[in-house]
Amino acid sequence: MTRMSGISFLVDERGHKTAVMIDLKRYGRVWEDFYDTLLATSRKGEPRESLDEVSRRLKLRKPADG
């Protein structure tokens, strides 16, 4: 297996990988993309709103006191 600098795996007592540590200075941009994908996947079953519904709801909101 090829090792990558800045990435380390944590393993359990059987040697199975259980977690990963990523150097965010080096791979922060990739991590953000990975995290966004995980977040989107976790929300897959949630109800959705169309862009028209969101726009309509935002237009009905009272402007904040400024």
Number of C-alpha atoms within 10 A of each C-alpha: 3 4 7 7 9 12 13 14 12 11 12 10 6 6 8 10 12 9 11 10 10 16 12 13 8 12 12 12 11 12 14 12 11 11 12 12 11 12 11 10 10 10 10 10 8 7 6 9 9 8 9 9 11 10 11 11 10 11 10 8 8 7 8 5 4 3
